[in-house]
Amino acid sequence: MKLYIILISGIFIFAEGCGTRQEISMQPKEIFPSVSNVSTQTSETSLSPAYGDSLIEIYLSDAVTLNPVLIADVPSRRISQLIFGSLVKESPYYDILPDLAETWETRADGRAITFHLRDGVKWQDGVPFSADDVKFTYEKIMDPKTQTYVRDDFTLVSTVEVLDRLTLRVEYSEPFAPALCGWTIGIIPKHLYASEEINSCRYNRAPIGTGPFRFVEWKPQEQIILEGNQDYFGGRPYLNRYICKNIPDPSMAFLCLLRGEADMMELTPDQYVKKANTGDFLSRFNVYRYPSTLYTYLGFNLTNPLFSDKSVRQALTMAADRQAIIDNVLYGMGMVLSGPFPPSFWAYDNTVKPLPFDIEKSRALLSEAGWKDLDGDGILERGGKKFDFELVTNNGNEMRRLAASLIRDDWKKIGVNVRLKFVEWGVLMDVCDYKSFDALIMGWSHRTDPDPFSRFHSSVIPDKARGFVADNFCSYINPAADKLMVEGRTTFELEKRRKIYHEFHRIISEDQPYVFLFSQDTIIAVSNRVMGIEVAPAGIRYNIQGWYVPKQFQKY
C-alpha cells in the first residue's frame, strides 16, 4: 500500500493508506511545487512489470461520443484520449510535450508553427498517418455544420498547409498564446471520415485512432471495452484491456468496487470519509487525493429577466452558503472560489475574495432592485412576477444534488423559490445547447492554458437553431471582458497575460454570471495490484499505458 501526498499552490493535502493518516503543511509556492511519495509498504521494484490483465474503471456517466472533435463531457474525453493521439499533449506538470508531432518550431512573430510528424505512425487499421489527417481534422472543426465545442481554439488560424507527408505549417492571423494547447485535440483519420457526415458518423461510436488503446466494443449504458494497441508508437501498453463500466448510482458503484468487480473509481467525499477509511479497504486499494482543475458553478441564463441585473446575481451569491456546502457535502475537501480559474492556476487572482455569505446584505440588494414580498406568501415579486425558477443538474452526481438542495434552502430564506430538476447527462447537454434552462449546476475542467474565451466570450453563445454549439450557454456579454479575453490570448509574455486575466477575474467576480461554488479535490481509489502509477500535479491518469499488474497478481 502506498501513501501519496500532492502539494500544490500552498494547499496541504493528505492521502490515506494502511489505516493511517498524515498531514503536511507548506508555504505557498508559485504554480506547481513537488510531488512526494511519502512512504512505501511494498516495493514495486521487486515486482516486475508484466504484460496482461485488465483494468476495470467505474464511470457514473456513459460517454456521449468518442470523436474528439465533438466531445464536450469528461467521460468521453478521458476514453477518447486513450484511443486518439494528438499533435502535442499536456505533461503531468502542465507543460506541452510531443505526441504525433515529434518536433515543432514557432516563428519569431508568434504567427506560425511548423510541425514535424513522427514517421512510421499508423492508424489502428494499418493505414499510415500523415499531415493530411491533421489538415482534415482542422477543416472538420471549422466546418460550420460540425457540432464542435473546440472551434474557438482555431478561429485565429488563417491557413494549414501540408508541406510534405510529415510536415505542415499552421499560420495564424495574429499571435495566439494558447496555440499549442489547441493542438492537444485528438486527430481523426481522413480516410474514414471524408465520406461520412461527421456528426452522425459510425466511427463516432466505433473509433479508430493512433493512441495506446484500440476500441473493441461499446454497450450503451453498460460498458466500453478498449484493448492495448500492440503497434502503438510509444510502446505497447502493459494492460491487455481497459474497461469502462457505467454504473450511474454511486452506492452501487462503490459496492461493485468493494466486491472486486472493478479496480478503479473516483470516490465522492462521503465515500472517502465514511467508507474508504477502513483497514480492509486500505489493504486492497491505494487512495490518491489531489486538487482538481475542475470547479463547480451555478450558472444563470442571462437571457432570463430574473437574472439580468448583476446586483440580483450578487445577492443570490451572498445568500448561498458555499462554505457550508464544502463543510457538509465535500467534508472540507475543497475551497470557495471567487472567479473563473482553478485556484492553482497562475491566472487566478488571490486578491479577489469571494463574495461573503451575508443574508442581510442579500435582502437589501434584492429590495433595492425592486423585489419585495407584497402578498406575504414568502416569495419575492416584482412587476407581478414571482421570483421563482428551475435549477437543473445531472443525475448521478451526489455532490451537485446535495449542493442544489442546500442552495434551494438558502434562497428560500430570502424569498426566492427554486424548483430542482435532475436529468440524465445527455439531456443536460441538450439543455445547454438550446439554452432551455433558468439556472444550472455544472463544472468546468481546465486545460494547460487558462484561456477563458470559449466559456465567456460573446461570440461563442450557442445557437442550436443554426447548428452552432458552444460553451457560453449562460449568454454572458460584457465588452470589457471580451476585449481582455482577446488581449489575453494574443499576448505571449506571462506577466502581461497574468495582469490581463487578473483584471478579467475582477470583472467576472463583479458581474457574477455564475455563483462560483467550489473547487473540490479529486479522490481516486485504485486496486493495489495495479502498479506503475506515477503521481503528479496533473493527477494519475496521464500514463495509464505505463500501468501494469505483476504476473502473480493478474486475475483477468
VEXVOKE-968892 format. One record per residue (C-alpha): x, y, z. Coordinates in steps of 0.1 Angstrom, whole numbers, plus 5000, padded with zeros to 4 digits. Layout:
+------+------+------+
!   xx !   yy !   zz !
+------+------+------+
!    X !    Y !    Z !
...
+------+------+------+
% end
This chain:
+------+------+------+
!   xx !   yy !   zz !
+------+------+------+
! 5000 ! 5000 ! 5000 !
! 5013 ! 5034 ! 4991 !
! 5007 ! 5067 ! 5008 !
! 5008 ! 5097 ! 4985 !
! 5008 ! 5134 ! 4991 !
! 5004 ! 5160 ! 4964 !
! 5013 ! 5196 ! 4973 !
! 5001 ! 5224 ! 4951 !
! 5000 ! 5262 ! 4955 !
! 5000 ! 5264 ! 4993 !
! 4973 ! 5238 ! 4998 !
! 4983 ! 5209 ! 5020 !
! 4968 ! 5175 ! 5010 !
! 4968 ! 5143 ! 5029 !
! 4964 ! 5108 ! 5014 !
! 4955 ! 5077 ! 5033 !
! 4968 ! 5042 ! 5032 !
! 4972 ! 5012 ! 5056 !
! 4947 ! 5027 ! 5080 !
! 4969 ! 5058 ! 5087 !
! 4966 ! 5095 ! 5081 !
! 4994 ! 5121 ! 5077 !
! 4993 ! 5158 ! 5072 !
! 5020 ! 5180 ! 5058 !
! 5018 ! 5218 ! 5056 !
! 5038 ! 5240 ! 5033 !
! 5044 ! 5277 ! 5024 !
! 5027 ! 5289 ! 4992 !
! 5048 ! 5283 ! 4961 !
! 5043 ! 5295 ! 4926 !
! 5022 ! 5273 ! 4903 !
! 5033 ! 5237 ! 4909 !
! 5058 ! 5225 ! 4935 !
! 5069 ! 5190 ! 4941 !
! 5051 ! 5157 ! 4945 !
! 5062 ! 5134 ! 4972 !
! 5059 ! 5096 ! 4976 !
! 5058 ! 5097 ! 5014 !
! 5060 ! 5060 ! 5023 !
! 5061 ! 5026 ! 5007 !
! 5049 ! 4994 ! 5023 !
! 5055 ! 4972 ! 4993 !
! 5085 ! 4978 ! 4970 !
! 5074 ! 4979 ! 4934 !
! 5110 ! 4973 ! 4923 !
! 5107 ! 4937 ! 4933 !
! 5075 ! 4932 ! 4913 !
! 5085 ! 4933 ! 4876 !
! 5063 ! 4950 ! 4850 !
! 5044 ! 4924 ! 4830 !
! 5020 ! 4924 ! 4801 !
! 4985 ! 4911 ! 4805 !
! 4954 ! 4916 ! 4827 !
! 4926 ! 4942 ! 4825 !
! 4918 ! 4974 ! 4844 !
! 4881 ! 4980 ! 4850 !
! 4872 ! 5016 ! 4859 !
! 4837 ! 5027 ! 4870 !
! 4822 ! 5057 ! 4855 !
! 4790 ! 5072 ! 4868 !
! 4781 ! 5086 ! 4833 !
! 4783 ! 5069 ! 4800 !
! 4803 ! 5085 ! 4772 !
! 4784 ! 5105 ! 4746 !
! 4808 ! 5102 ! 4716 !
! 4843 ! 5091 ! 4711 !
! 4850 ! 5115 ! 4683 !
! 4875 ! 5140 ! 4698 !
! 4862 ! 5168 ! 4676 !
! 4827 ! 5166 ! 4691 !
! 4834 ! 5158 ! 4727 !
! 4820 ! 5181 ! 4755 !
! 4820 ! 5158 ! 4785 !
! 4846 ! 5143 ! 4808 !
! 4839 ! 5105 ! 4803 !
! 4840 ! 5108 ! 4766 !
! 4873 ! 5129 ! 4767 !
! 4891 ! 5105 ! 4791 !
! 4883 ! 5074 ! 4770 !
! 4889 ! 5092 ! 4736 !
! 4924 ! 5103 ! 4748 !
! 4934 ! 5067 ! 4751 !
! 4923 ! 5059 ! 4716 !
! 4935 ! 5090 ! 4697 !
! 4968 ! 5107 ! 4695 !
! 4972 ! 5145 ! 4692 !
! 5000 ! 5166 ! 4677 !
! 5011 ! 5176 ! 4713 !
! 5000 ! 5165 ! 4747 !
! 4999 ! 5180 ! 4782 !
! 5026 ! 5168 ! 4805 !
! 5019 ! 5157 ! 4841 !
! 5033 ! 5190 ! 4852 !
! 5012 ! 5211 ! 4827 !
! 5038 ! 5216 ! 4801 !
! 5034 ! 5207 ! 4764 !
! 5051 ! 5175 ! 4752 !
! 5055 ! 5159 ! 4718 !
! 5029 ! 5133 ! 4707 !
! 5022 ! 5127 ! 4670 !
! 5044 ! 5157 ! 4663 !
! 5079 ! 5148 ! 4672 !
! 5092 ! 5184 ! 4670 !
! 5079 ! 5219 ! 4661 !
! 5092 ! 5254 ! 4656 !
! 5073 ! 5286 ! 4663 !
! 5081 ! 5316 ! 4641 !
! 5096 ! 5346 ! 4659 !
! 5064 ! 5368 ! 4654 !
! 5043 ! 5340 ! 4670 !
! 5021 ! 5337 ! 4639 !
! 5032 ! 5303 ! 4626 !
! 5040 ! 5269 ! 4639 !
! 5057 ! 5242 ! 4617 !
! 5051 ! 5207 ! 4630 !
! 5073 ! 5177 ! 4621 !
! 5053 ! 5145 ! 4625 !
! 5066 ! 5111 ! 4636 !
! 5075 ! 5087 ! 4609 !
! 5060 ! 5052 ! 4609 !
! 5028 ! 5060 ! 4629 !
! 4998 ! 5040 ! 4616 !
! 4961 ! 5042 ! 4623 !
! 4948 ! 5012 ! 4641 !
! 4935 ! 4998 ! 4608 !
! 4970 ! 4998 ! 4594 !
! 4967 ! 5030 ! 4572 !
! 4997 ! 5053 ! 4576 !
! 4991 ! 5086 ! 4595 !
! 5001 ! 5118 ! 4577 !
! 4999 ! 5156 ! 4577 !
! 4967 ! 5152 ! 4555 !
! 4949 ! 5138 ! 4586 !
! 4958 ! 5169 ! 4606 !
! 4946 ! 5193 ! 4580 !
! 4914 ! 5173 ! 4576 !
! 4908 ! 5174 ! 4613 !
! 4912 ! 5212 ! 4613 !
! 4889 ! 5215 ! 4583 !
! 4862 ! 5195 ! 4600 !
! 4865 ! 5216 ! 4632 !
! 4860 ! 5247 ! 4611 !
! 4831 ! 5233 ! 4590 !
! 4800 ! 5253 ! 4602 !
! 4780 ! 5221 ! 4601 !
! 4802 ! 5203 ! 4626 !
! 4788 ! 5204 ! 4661 !
! 4821 ! 5210 ! 4678 !
! 4829 ! 5228 ! 4711 !
! 4866 ! 5234 ! 4702 !
! 4862 ! 5257 ! 4672 !
! 4873 ! 5289 ! 4691 !
! 4907 ! 5273 ! 4696 !
! 4912 ! 5276 ! 4658 !
! 4894 ! 5308 ! 4648 !
! 4927 ! 5327 ! 4645 !
! 4942 ! 5301 ! 4622 !
! 4944 ! 5315 ! 4587 !
! 4959 ! 5285 ! 4568 !
! 4970 ! 5250 ! 4575 !
! 4995 ! 5240 ! 4547 !
! 5008 ! 5205 ! 4541 !
! 5044 ! 5208 ! 4532 !
! 5050 ! 5171 ! 4528 !
! 5037 ! 5139 ! 4542 !
! 5052 ! 5145 ! 4576 !
! 5054 ! 5183 ! 4578 !
! 5027 ! 5210 ! 4580 !
! 5027 ! 5247 ! 4588 !
! 4999 ! 5264 ! 4607 !
! 4996 ! 5302 ! 4601 !
! 4977 ! 5325 ! 4625 !
! 4962 ! 5358 ! 4616 !
! 4977 ! 5372 ! 4648 !
! 4998 ! 5360 ! 4676 !
! 4979 ! 5333 ! 4696 !
! 4994 ! 5323 ! 4730 !
! 4973 ! 5291 ! 4735 !
! 4980 ! 5279 ! 4700 !
! 4999 ! 5247 ! 4711 !
! 4973 ! 5239 ! 4737 !
! 4947 ! 5238 ! 4709 !
! 4966 ! 5211 ! 4692 !
! 4961 ! 5187 ! 4721 !
! 4928 ! 5179 ! 4702 !
! 4927 ! 5143 ! 4690 !
! 4935 ! 5139 ! 4653 !
! 4908 ! 5119 ! 4633 !
! 4915 ! 5097 ! 4602 !
! 4907 ! 5114 ! 4569 !
! 4903 ! 5081 ! 4551 !
! 4874 ! 5071 ! 4573 !
! 4856 ! 5104 ! 4579 !
! 4860 ! 5120 ! 4545 !
! 4829 ! 5103 ! 4530 !
! 4808 ! 5104 ! 4562 !
! 4786 ! 5130 ! 4579 !
! 4808 ! 5138 ! 4609 !
! 4780 ! 5145 ! 4635 !
! 4764 ! 5111 ! 4629 !
! 4794 ! 5090 ! 4616 !
! 4795 ! 5054 ! 4626 !
! 4831 ! 5059 ! 4638 !
! 4820 ! 5083 ! 4665 !
! 4809 ! 5052 ! 4684 !
! 4834 ! 5027 ! 4670 !
! 4866 ! 5048 ! 4666 !
! 4899 ! 5041 ! 4650 !
! 4928 ! 5061 ! 4663 !
! 4966 ! 5062 ! 4667 !
! 4967 ! 5060 ! 4706 !
! 4978 ! 5034 ! 4731 !
! 4945 ! 5016 ! 4732 !
! 4921 ! 5005 ! 4704 !
! 4883 ! 5003 ! 4705 !
! 4867 ! 4969 ! 4709 !
! 4831 ! 4973 ! 4720 !
! 4805 ! 4998 ! 4733 !
! 4774 ! 4986 ! 4750 !
! 4755 ! 5018 ! 4758 !
! 4748 ! 5025 ! 4795 !
! 4768 ! 4993 ! 4803 !
! 4805 ! 4994 ! 4793 !
! 4831 ! 5004 ! 4768 !
! 4860 ! 4980 ! 4761 !
! 4894 ! 4990 ! 4749 !
! 4924 ! 4968 ! 4743 !
! 4961 ! 4976 ! 4742 !
! 4974 ! 4987 ! 4708 !
! 5004 ! 4965 ! 4702 !
! 5016 ! 4988 ! 4674 !
! 5014 ! 5020 ! 4694 !
! 5044 ! 5042 ! 4685 !
! 5050 ! 5049 ! 4722 !
! 5053 ! 5012 ! 4731 !
! 5026 ! 4986 ! 4737 !
! 5007 ! 4992 ! 4770 !
! 5012 ! 4966 ! 4796 !
! 4975 ! 4962 ! 4802 !
! 4956 ! 4939 ! 4777 !
! 4923 ! 4957 ! 4783 !
! 4909 ! 4989 ! 4798 !
! 4872 ! 4986 ! 4805 !
! 4849 ! 5015 ! 4814 !
! 4819 ! 5002 ! 4834 !
! 4790 ! 5025 ! 4836 !
! 4772 ! 5024 ! 4869 !
! 4752 ! 5057 ! 4875 !
! 4743 ! 5050 ! 4911 !
! 4773 ! 5060 ! 4934 !
! 4763 ! 5035 ! 4961 !
! 4760 ! 5006 ! 4937 !
! 4793 ! 5017 ! 4921 !
! 4811 ! 5016 ! 4954 !
! 4796 ! 4982 ! 4962 !
! 4809 ! 4969 ! 4929 !
! 4843 ! 4982 ! 4938 !
! 4842 ! 4965 ! 4972 !
! 4831 ! 4932 ! 4957 !
! 4862 ! 4932 ! 4935 !
! 4842 ! 4936 ! 4903 !
! 4862 ! 4968 ! 4894 !
! 4897 ! 4981 ! 4900 !
! 4893 ! 5019 ! 4900 !
! 4868 ! 5046 ! 4908 !
! 4866 ! 5082 ! 4917 !
! 4852 ! 5085 ! 4952 !
! 4828 ! 5110 ! 4965 !
! 4839 ! 5128 ! 4997 !
! 4814 ! 5109 ! 5018 !
! 4826 ! 5076 ! 5004 !
! 4862 ! 5087 ! 5011 !
! 4855 ! 5097 ! 5047 !
! 4829 ! 5071 ! 5057 !
! 4837 ! 5040 ! 5037 !
! 4872 ! 5041 ! 5023 !
! 4890 ! 5049 ! 5056 !
! 4889 ! 5013 ! 5069 !
! 4917 ! 4988 ! 5073 !
! 4901 ! 4964 ! 5049 !
! 4896 ! 4989 ! 5021 !
! 4931 ! 5004 ! 5025 !
! 4946 ! 4969 ! 5025 !
! 4932 ! 4964 ! 4990 !
! 4933 ! 4999 ! 4974 !
! 4956 ! 5028 ! 4971 !
! 4938 ! 5061 ! 4975 !
! 4950 ! 5092 ! 4957 !
! 4938 ! 5127 ! 4966 !
! 4949 ! 5159 ! 4949 !
! 4935 ! 5194 ! 4940 !
! 4914 ! 5192 ! 4908 !
! 4915 ! 5216 ! 4878 !
! 4877 ! 5212 ! 4878 !
! 4855 ! 5237 ! 4896 !
! 4817 ! 5236 ! 4901 !
! 4795 ! 5266 ! 4895 !
! 4758 ! 5276 ! 4894 !
! 4752 ! 5294 ! 4861 !
! 4724 ! 5318 ! 4853 !
! 4706 ! 5320 ! 4819 !
! 4713 ! 5357 ! 4815 !
! 4686 ! 5360 ! 4788 !
! 4661 ! 5354 ! 4816 !
! 4649 ! 5388 ! 4830 !
! 4652 ! 5374 ! 4865 !
! 4690 ! 5374 ! 4863 !
! 4696 ! 5405 ! 4840 !
! 4706 ! 5427 ! 4870 !
! 4741 ! 5420 ! 4883 !
! 4731 ! 5432 ! 4918 !
! 4705 ! 5405 ! 4919 !
! 4731 ! 5379 ! 4909 !
! 4754 ! 5392 ! 4936 !
! 4725 ! 5390 ! 4961 !
! 4719 ! 5353 ! 4952 !
! 4756 ! 5345 ! 4956 !
! 4757 ! 5362 ! 4990 !
! 4727 ! 5342 ! 5001 !
! 4743 ! 5308 ! 4992 !
! 4764 ! 5295 ! 5020 !
! 4792 ! 5280 ! 4999 !
! 4814 ! 5272 ! 5028 !
! 4786 ! 5251 ! 5043 !
! 4784 ! 5231 ! 5011 !
! 4822 ! 5225 ! 5013 !
! 4819 ! 5215 ! 5050 !
! 4788 ! 5193 ! 5047 !
! 4789 ! 5179 ! 5012 !
! 4827 ! 5179 ! 5005 !
! 4837 ! 5172 ! 5041 !
! 4861 ! 5201 ! 5039 !
! 4878 ! 5188 ! 5008 !
! 4875 ! 5219 ! 4987 !
! 4876 ! 5257 ! 4987 !
! 4853 ! 5286 ! 4978 !
! 4862 ! 5304 ! 4946 !
! 4860 ! 5340 ! 4935 !
! 4863 ! 5336 ! 4898 !
! 4867 ! 5315 ! 4866 !
! 4900 ! 5297 ! 4871 !
! 4911 ! 5269 ! 4893 !
! 4930 ! 5284 ! 4923 !
! 4962 ! 5265 ! 4914 !
! 4964 ! 5283 ! 4881 !
! 4986 ! 5314 ! 4876 !
! 4957 ! 5333 ! 4861 !
! 4937 ! 5331 ! 4894 !
! 4938 ! 5364 ! 4913 !
! 4942 ! 5356 ! 4950 !
! 4935 ! 5392 ! 4959 !
! 4899 ! 5389 ! 4947 !
! 4879 ! 5375 ! 4976 !
! 4847 ! 5355 ! 4972 !
! 4815 ! 5375 ! 4979 !
! 4807 ! 5369 ! 5016 !
! 4778 ! 5348 ! 5029 !
! 4756 ! 5377 ! 5041 !
! 4718 ! 5372 ! 5042 !
! 4710 ! 5407 ! 5053 !
! 4731 ! 5423 ! 5025 !
! 4715 ! 5399 ! 5000 !
! 4680 ! 5410 ! 5012 !
! 4690 ! 5447 ! 5009 !
! 4703 ! 5443 ! 4974 !
! 4671 ! 5425 ! 4963 !
! 4649 ! 5452 ! 4979 !
! 4669 ! 5479 ! 4961 !
! 4663 ! 5461 ! 4928 !
! 4626 ! 5462 ! 4934 !
! 4620 ! 5426 ! 4947 !
! 4595 ! 5426 ! 4976 !
! 4571 ! 5402 ! 4992 !
! 4539 ! 5422 ! 4986 !
! 4513 ! 5395 ! 4993 !
! 4530 ! 5379 ! 5023 !
! 4534 ! 5344 ! 5008 !
! 4572 ! 5344 ! 5015 !
! 4582 ! 5347 ! 4978 !
! 4595 ! 5380 ! 4964 !
! 4578 ! 5396 ! 4934 !
! 4584 ! 5425 ! 4911 !
! 4561 ! 5438 ! 4883 !
! 4536 ! 5410 ! 4890 !
! 4562 ! 5382 ! 4886 !
! 4573 ! 5359 ! 4913 !
! 4610 ! 5352 ! 4919 !
! 4605 ! 5316 ! 4910 !
! 4627 ! 5295 ! 4887 !
! 4640 ! 5260 ! 4880 !
! 4675 ! 5248 ! 4888 !
! 4687 ! 5218 ! 4868 !
! 4717 ! 5195 ! 4871 !
! 4726 ! 5159 ! 4862 !
! 4716 ! 5127 ! 4878 !
! 4743 ! 5105 ! 4894 !
! 4763 ! 5134 ! 4908 !
! 4755 ! 5134 ! 4945 !
! 4777 ! 5164 ! 4953 !
! 4757 ! 5185 ! 4928 !
! 4724 ! 5172 ! 4940 !
! 4732 ! 5180 ! 4977 !
! 4746 ! 5214 ! 4968 !
! 4714 ! 5222 ! 4948 !
! 4693 ! 5212 ! 4978 !
! 4713 ! 5234 ! 5002 !
! 4712 ! 5264 ! 4979 !
! 4674 ! 5260 ! 4974 !
! 4670 ! 5261 ! 5012 !
! 4693 ! 5291 ! 5015 !
! 4674 ! 5310 ! 4988 !
! 4641 ! 5302 ! 5004 !
! 4652 ! 5323 ! 5034 !
! 4654 ! 5354 ! 5012 !
! 4621 ! 5348 ! 4994 !
! 4634 ! 5331 ! 4962 !
! 4616 ! 5299 ! 4952 !
! 4637 ! 5273 ! 4935 !
! 4624 ! 5241 ! 4918 !
! 4650 ! 5214 ! 4914 !
! 4652 ! 5192 ! 4884 !
! 4676 ! 5163 ! 4878 !
! 4682 ! 5149 ! 4843 !
! 4705 ! 5125 ! 4825 !
! 4738 ! 5138 ! 4813 !
! 4728 ! 5137 ! 4776 !
! 4696 ! 5157 ! 4784 !
! 4716 ! 5183 ! 4803 !
! 4739 ! 5187 ! 4772 !
! 4708 ! 5194 ! 4751 !
! 4695 ! 5219 ! 4778 !
! 4728 ! 5238 ! 4774 !
! 4729 ! 5237 ! 4736 !
! 4693 ! 5250 ! 4734 !
! 4697 ! 5274 ! 4764 !
! 4665 ! 5259 ! 4777 !
! 4671 ! 5265 ! 4814 !
! 4668 ! 5291 ! 4841 !
! 4698 ! 5281 ! 4861 !
! 4720 ! 5250 ! 4862 !
! 4748 ! 5235 ! 4882 !
! 4778 ! 5221 ! 4862 !
! 4816 ! 5221 ! 4863 !
! 4845 ! 5232 ! 4841 !
! 4877 ! 5214 ! 4839 !
! 4906 ! 5235 ! 4826 !
! 4935 ! 5225 ! 4803 !
! 4971 ! 5237 ! 4805 !
! 4963 ! 5272 ! 4792 !
! 4937 ! 5291 ! 4813 !
! 4923 ! 5309 ! 4782 !
! 4886 ! 5316 ! 4792 !
! 4874 ! 5326 ! 4757 !
! 4853 ! 5296 ! 4749 !
! 4832 ! 5300 ! 4781 !
! 4827 ! 5337 ! 4784 !
! 4832 ! 5355 ! 4751 !
! 4801 ! 5369 ! 4735 !
! 4810 ! 5353 ! 4701 !
! 4806 ! 5318 ! 4715 !
! 4770 ! 5319 ! 4727 !
! 4753 ! 5287 ! 4713 !
! 4726 ! 5288 ! 4687 !
! 4713 ! 5253 ! 4682 !
! 4687 ! 5265 ! 4656 !
! 4716 ! 5272 ! 4632 !
! 4737 ! 5243 ! 4644 !
! 4762 ! 5264 ! 4664 !
! 4771 ! 5247 ! 4696 !
! 4794 ! 5264 ! 4721 !
! 4801 ! 5267 ! 4758 !
! 4789 ! 5302 ! 4767 !
! 4754 ! 5289 ! 4771 !
! 4748 ! 5313 ! 4800 !
! 4749 ! 5341 ! 4773 !
! 4774 ! 5363 ! 4792 !
! 4781 ! 5395 ! 4773 !
! 4805 ! 5422 ! 4786 !
! 4825 ! 5443 ! 4760 !
! 4853 ! 5450 ! 4785 !
! 4856 ! 5413 ! 4793 !
! 4856 ! 5404 ! 4756 !
! 4884 ! 5429 ! 4750 !
! 4905 ! 5414 ! 4778 !
! 4899 ! 5378 ! 4766 !
! 4912 ! 5387 ! 4731 !
! 4942 ! 5405 ! 4746 !
! 4949 ! 5375 ! 4768 !
! 4951 ! 5350 ! 4740 !
! 4972 ! 5373 ! 4718 !
! 4998 ! 5382 ! 4745 !
! 5028 ! 5358 ! 4750 !
! 5046 ! 5374 ! 4779 !
! 5035 ! 5356 ! 4811 !
! 5034 ! 5386 ! 4834 !
! 5013 ! 5407 ! 4809 !
! 4989 ! 5378 ! 4805 !
! 4987 ! 5374 ! 4842 !
! 4977 ! 5411 ! 4846 !
! 4951 ! 5407 ! 4818 !
! 4935 ! 5377 ! 4834 !
! 4936 ! 5392 ! 4869 !
! 4916 ! 5421 ! 4855 !
! 4892 ! 5398 ! 4838 !
! 4889 ! 5378 ! 4870 !
! 4878 ! 5411 ! 4888 !
! 4852 ! 5418 ! 4861 !
! 4837 ! 5383 ! 4863 !
! 4837 ! 5385 ! 4901 !
! 4817 ! 5418 ! 4899 !
! 4793 ! 5406 ! 4872 !
! 4787 ! 5371 ! 4888 !
! 4773 ! 5354 ! 4857 !
! 4780 ! 5323 ! 4878 !
! 4778 ! 5316 ! 4915 !
! 4813 ! 5301 ! 4918 !
! 4806 ! 5273 ! 4942 !
! 4838 ! 5254 ! 4949 !
! 4869 ! 5237 ! 4936 !
! 4869 ! 5202 ! 4950 !
! 4897 ! 5176 ! 4954 !
! 4899 ! 5146 ! 4932 !
! 4899 ! 5113 ! 4951 !
! 4906 ! 5081 ! 4932 !
! 4909 ! 5045 ! 4946 !
! 4929 ! 5020 ! 4926 !
! 4934 ! 4984 ! 4933 !
! 4968 ! 4979 ! 4949 !
! 4976 ! 4951 ! 4924 !
! 4979 ! 4978 ! 4898 !
! 5014 ! 4993 ! 4897 !
! 5034 ! 5018 ! 4877 !
! 5012 ! 5047 ! 4888 !
! 5031 ! 5079 ! 4890 !
! 5015 ! 5108 ! 4909 !
! 5020 ! 5144 ! 4895 !
! 5002 ! 5177 ! 4897 !
! 4980 ! 5166 ! 4868 !
! 4969 ! 5135 ! 4888 !
! 4975 ! 5099 ! 4879 !
! 4956 ! 5092 ! 4846 !
! 4982 ! 5107 ! 4822 !
! 5003 ! 5075 ! 4820 !
! 4977 ! 5046 ! 4821 !
! 4997 ! 5029 ! 4793 !
! 5025 ! 5025 ! 4817 !
! 5004 ! 5009 ! 4844 !
! 5009 ! 4971 ! 4849 !
! 4999 ! 4942 ! 4871 !
! 5027 ! 4918 ! 4881 !
! 5021 ! 4883 ! 4869 !
! 5014 ! 4869 ! 4904 !
! 4985 ! 4894 ! 4908 !
! 4969 ! 4891 ! 4874 !
! 4933 ! 4879 ! 4875 !
! 4916 ! 4886 ! 4842 !
+------+------+------+
% end
